[in-house]
């Protein structure tokens, strides 16, 4: 990601600011540029290696992935009338109370299902 040549021309302060920006700690003595340069050059590969080892952020297991799919199936698809009400709600039209609570609940459920479907699609790539 960073080229050694682009980092070597920076001052210690600039290197320190870069490390702070990305939340990276210098390797060794922070009084030397090489401590910052080493960390800045190594962290992208370390991050990918950690993911591959299953440390930190990792993909869900196959079983969990199946549960997500089951949740999407359980949520089902909206009926024609529900789709119409969702569209009306998105246009800013509100029902009277107490039906407005259920109207918002329907919209939130629809949005949640769409987001779970997006997550499912992203995880399956």
Order of alpha helices (4+ residues) and beta strands (2+ residues): alpha-alpha-alpha-alpha-alpha-alpha
